[in-house]
Amino acid sequence: MLNVLTFFMSICLAFSAFANDISHHLYAYPTATGMKVGAVFGVLPAIETDDKLLSASTPLCGHVEIHTMIEDDGIFRMRKIENLLVKADHENLLEPSGYHLMLMDLKLPLEEKQSFPLTLVFEKAGKKIVTIPVISRKRK
């Protein structure tokens, strides 16, 4: 009985750590050989007060840009923005049809099951380093 209880407790602790680890809320998709851009999507880290995401960086690419999608004469286009307002107690989504982080000048392709560090710089919260997993585009 003690082994079952120990196992159950370890599963609960592992799930709790996973749920509180912001790295698991952001992700990237694999890129084809030769592609020089990639993107990061998901949910930004929870914060206590409203803040601004000022920049991001990773050694995997030349630079990271914060982008949004705008409609221009019925055509949706990506546009670089200087910063992104991040609301407290709100699910701040990064998604293909909205705000997202563009990885520019990739040094190597992003491969499934790989991960990479990403530094997020906030106006108030400062730097937060997260691990971005590269996941399959296939939905399960």
N, C-alpha and C positions, 0 to 999 in steps of 0.2 A: 504494500500500500504506500509506503514511503517513497518508493521509486516512481510510482504513478504521480504522486503529489509533486515530487521534485521535477519530473518531466513537465507537468502542467504549469508549474511556476516558471520554469525556464522558457516555455513557449510564450507565456504572458509577458515576461520581461522582454523577450526578443521582439514581440509585436509592439510593445510600448516604445521601445527604442526605435523601431522602424517608423512608427507613426509620428514620432517627434523629430525624426531626422529629415530636415528639409531637402536633403540631397535626393531623396526618393520621390519628391514631388515635381522635380524638373527632369527633362529628358531631351535627347536628340535622336534623330533618325539616321540610319546609315546613308552614306553618300557614295556615288559611283566614282570609280577611278578617274582622276583628272578633274573632278569638280572642285572648284575653289571656294565654294560657299556652303554653309550648313546653317542650321537654326536650332535654337533652344526653345522648348515649349514647356507648358505645365503650370504649376501654381507657385508664385513667389513666396518666400518665407513669410510667416505670420509676424507681425510687428505690433508693438504696444501703442504707438502713436503714429499719426499720418507722417509719411516720410517721402523722399524722392529717391528713386534709383538714378544715380548720376552716370554710372558707367559699369562696364564689365570687362574682364580680360581673361585670357587663357593662353598658355604657351603653345597651344595647338594651332593657333592662327595668328595672322598679322595684327588684326584688331577686331573688336566686337562692337557692333552698332545696335542701338535700340531703335526698333522700327515699329511703325503702325501701318495700317491699310487705310487708304482714303479712296473715295469714289470720285472719279474725274470723267465727266461726260459718259457715265454708264460703265466705265472701265475701272476696276479696282487696281490700285497701284501701291507698291510699298514706298514708304517715305521714312527717312531717318529723322529721329527727333532727339533733342538734346538731353531730355530726362523724362522719367515716367513717375507720375504721382502714384504712390502705393498707400492705399487706405488701410487704417487699423481695423481689425476685426472684420475683414472683408476678404473674399477669395479673389486675389489679384491674378487673373489668368494671363498666360502667354499662350497665344494660339495662332495658327496660320492665317486666320481671317481677321486678326486683331493685332494687339501688341505682341512682339516677340523679339528675341535677340538673334541677330545675324552674325554668324561666324565668317568673317571675311578673310580671304587669302589663306585658306586652309593649307597647312604644310603637308598633311597626309589625309587620305580618305577616312571618314568615320566608319568604323566597322562594328557590326552587331556584337554585343556582349563586351565591348570595350567600354571604358569610362575615362573621364578626364576631369581635371580640376577647373573650376570657374570661380573667379573672384568677382563678387558683386560689391559695388561701392555705393553706399547710401549716404545721403546728406547728414542725417542725425545718427543712424546706427553704425556708420563706418563700414569697414570691410567685413564681408562674410564669405568664407571660402566653402564652396559646395562641390560635391562630386556629381557629375552628370553622366548617367548611364546612356549608352546608345542602344536603343531597343528596336525591335522589328516593327515595321509599319502594319503588319498583319494584326487584325483584331481577333481576340479570342473569345 
